[in-house]
Amino acid sequence: MKNEQPIIVGLDIGTTKVVAIAGRKNEYGKLEILGMGKVDSAGISHGVVMNIDQCVRSVELAIEKCIQSNPNLEIKEVYVGIAGQHIKSRQTKGERVRVNPDEIITRDDINMLVRDQYKTYIPAGDQIIDVIEQDFSVDNSPSVLDPVGMTGSKMSGAFHVITGDGNAIRNIKRCVDSANLITRDLILQPLASAAAVITDEDLEAGVAIVDIGGGTTDMAVFYDGMLKHTAVIPYAGVNITNDIRLGLGVLRAQAEQMKIQFGMALADEANANAYITIPGLRGLEAKEISVKNLANIIQARTQEILDHVMSQLRQINLDRKLHGGIILTGGGAQLKHLVQLTEYMTGLSCRIGYPNEHLAGGHINVLMNPMYATCIGLILEGCDDFESGNLRFTGDTLNLVRISSDESNQADESDEATNRTELTEEEQFQEGQKRRRDGIRSLIGRFKGKLMRIFEEEEDNEIE
């Protein structure tokens, strides 16, 4: 039992859909999907929960559908993706003057510099989710990736600070709790998508993940093996649908269907002589919609989204340095000719990010779709938790729990073969720093547990 991979459930709570996917790795390291459920979401606008009751019902329906697809599943714990326009990021710099410049720099010196960034001013109501170190300088030596072992009188570093609205983050967890589920971890959606669609080679070459969802377009930019930038653009698929609805005078459902079935991101590719017939309302005559007009509306909004993407890349001076180009994921990435428009607008190479590289079987034909990249990435992060020893089995139902120090010691005594000694918080922090450049899994693993710590601190305060 202990050598068997656990069943991990990813829960993607989006503006237009809620998806629950259950899977586990086989002996070849590929994901076998054991069940999936997808429903239209309610109570969410631009990635933010507006109505908890409606969101809870959507989560429950998605879980029910997942179980219906495989009655043998028992779902109690989930990995949840989080995004929304409240997620922000900023670049900071910090420095420390060393008392003894002849002593070599240790990991503790770096950790103290990182902790200093948690004192950065942020707007009221926001919380720092994580601080990601980028590069350092020691005296006159700039662009040092890892200063451990060097000597010097002054050490400075550049950092990427990610913040989010504390209440919005808590509302996501409240919805999951109200659906009688345990939130195993909250993970930023663009990072989960990145885990599913990029490789270590992409990290080295430099790549921008652009996840065009229903309510927001999420970005994660990687360069030189580091996470350089994250951003949330408040325009996505819902905005395109609304433009169609208002511009052509049709119902929302009709606009969405036209976008999916006939929409394209390049108006020049549309047939000027093609028309879509829309049934009239309450006896009114049917309406004919020009496919060319539809494409013009879609292209205008898509270009606006891509303008924001380029603006974000220019802010960090990487608009011409990403040799890996742009990887489009999310449901919006399915628009026809979007790759061509992106390459034309940005001057960078572009491709669609499919999560199929990690899939071995089970619903594979359905899941070979960029809209499921986030959910597949959540499962991969759960598998990584287990493989790294942060999670273990309990009981006969393959439930997962995060190992505490006492439980870890007991587990080691009962089965030394597992060899999973729980680290203290300080040791975990140092280990996370050490692993940050060891590939995409380790890089994204730096975020794990950060969001959950917000709620643990709240619970401790309530007890006091």
GIPEJO-V219589 format. One record per backbone hydrogen bond with DSSP energy under -0.5 kcal/mol. NH is the residue of the N-H (numbers start at 1). CO is the residue of the C=O. If there is no record, write none. Layout:
# GIPEJO-V219589
NH|CO / NH|CO
This chain:
# GIPEJO-V219589
4|1 / 8|6 / 8|23 / 10|8 / 10|21 / 11|79 / 12|10 / 12|19 / 13|11 / 13|81 / 14|12 / 14|17 / 18|39 / 19|12 / 20|37 / 21|10 / 22|35 / 23|8 / 24|32 / 26|30 / 29|26 / 31|358 / 32|24 / 33|31 / 33|361 / 34|22 / 34|32 / 35|22 / 37|20 / 39|18 / 41|16 / 45|48 / 48|45 / 50|43 / 51|43 / 55|51 / 56|52 / 57|53 / 58|54 / 59|55 / 60|56 / 61|57 / 62|58 / 63|59 / 64|60 / 65|61 / 66|62 / 67|63 / 68|64 / 69|65 / 70|66 / 70|67 / 73|70 / 76|74 / 78|182 / 79|9 / 80|78 / 80|185 / 81|11 / 82|187 / 85|46 / 87|84 / 88|163 / 90|161 / 92|159 / 94|157 / 96|155 / 98|96 / 98|153 / 101|99 / 103|100 / 105|150 / 109|106 / 110|106 / 111|107 / 112|108 / 113|109 / 114|110 / 115|111 / 116|112 / 117|113 / 117|114 / 118|115 / 119|116 / 120|117 / 126|123 / 127|164 / 129|127 / 129|162 / 130|162 / 132|160 / 133|131 / 134|158 / 135|158 / 136|144 / 137|156 / 138|141 / 139|137 / 139|154 / 141|138 / 142|140 / 144|136 / 145|143 / 149|105 / 150|147 / 152|101 / 155|96 / 156|137 / 157|94 / 158|135 / 159|92 / 160|132 / 161|90 / 161|159 / 162|130 / 162|160 / 163|88 / 164|127 / 166|125 / 169|165 / 170|166 / 171|167 / 172|168 / 173|169 / 174|170 / 175|171 / 176|172 / 177|173 / 178|174 / 179|175 / 180|177 / 181|176 / 182|76 / 183|181 / 184|78 / 184|182 / 185|78 / 187|80 / 189|82 / 191|188 / 192|188 / 193|189 / 194|190 / 195|191 / 196|192 / 196|193 / 197|193 / 198|194 / 203|199 / 204|200 / 205|201 / 206|202 / 207|222 / 208|325 / 209|207 / 209|220 / 210|208 / 210|327 / 211|209 / 211|218 / 212|210 / 212|329 / 213|211 / 213|216 / 217|233 / 218|211 / 218|216 / 219|231 / 220|209 / 221|229 / 222|207 / 223|226 / 224|204 / 225|203 / 226|223 / 228|221 / 228|226 / 229|221 / 231|219 / 233|217 / 234|232 / 235|233 / 237|213 / 238|214 / 240|236 / 241|237 / 242|238 / 243|239 / 244|240 / 245|241 / 246|242 / 247|243 / 248|244 / 249|245 / 250|245 / 255|251 / 256|252 / 257|253 / 258|254 / 259|255 / 260|256 / 261|257 / 262|258 / 263|258 / 263|259 / 265|336 / 267|265 / 269|266 / 270|267 / 272|270 / 274|271 / 276|289 / 278|276 / 278|287 / 284|281 / 287|278 / 289|276 / 289|287 / 291|274 / 294|290 / 295|291 / 296|292 / 297|293 / 298|294 / 299|295 / 300|296 / 301|297 / 302|298 / 303|299 / 304|300 / 305|301 / 306|302 / 307|303 / 308|304 / 309|305 / 310|306 / 311|307 / 312|308 / 313|309 / 314|310 / 315|311 / 316|312 / 317|314 / 318|313 / 319|313 / 321|318 / 322|318 / 323|205 / 323|321 / 324|206 / 325|322 / 326|349 / 327|208 / 328|326 / 328|351 / 329|210 / 330|370 / 332|212 / 333|330 / 334|331 / 335|332 / 336|263 / 338|335 / 341|337 / 342|338 / 343|339 / 344|340 / 345|341 / 346|342 / 347|343 / 351|326 / 353|328 / 354|352 / 357|354 / 358|355 / 359|356 / 360|31 / 361|31 / 367|363 / 368|364 / 369|367 / 372|369 / 373|370 / 376|372 / 377|373 / 378|374 / 379|375 / 380|376 / 381|377 / 382|378 / 383|379 / 384|380 / 385|381 / 386|382 / 387|383 / 388|384 / 389|386 / 390|385 / 391|385 / 392|401 / 394|399 / 399|394 / 401|392 / 403|390 / 408|404 / 409|405 / 410|406 / 411|407 / 412|408 / 413|409 / 414|410 / 415|411 / 418|415 / 419|415 / 421|419 / 422|420 / 428|424 / 429|425 / 430|426 / 431|427 / 432|428 / 433|429 / 434|430 / 435|431 / 436|433 / 438|435 / 443|439 / 444|440 / 445|441 / 446|442 / 446|443 / 447|444 / 448|445 / 450|447 / 451|447 / 453|449 / 454|450 / 454|451 / 455|451 / 455|452 / 456|452 / 457|453 / 458|454 / 459|455 / 460|456 / 461|457 / 462|458 / 463|459 / 464|460
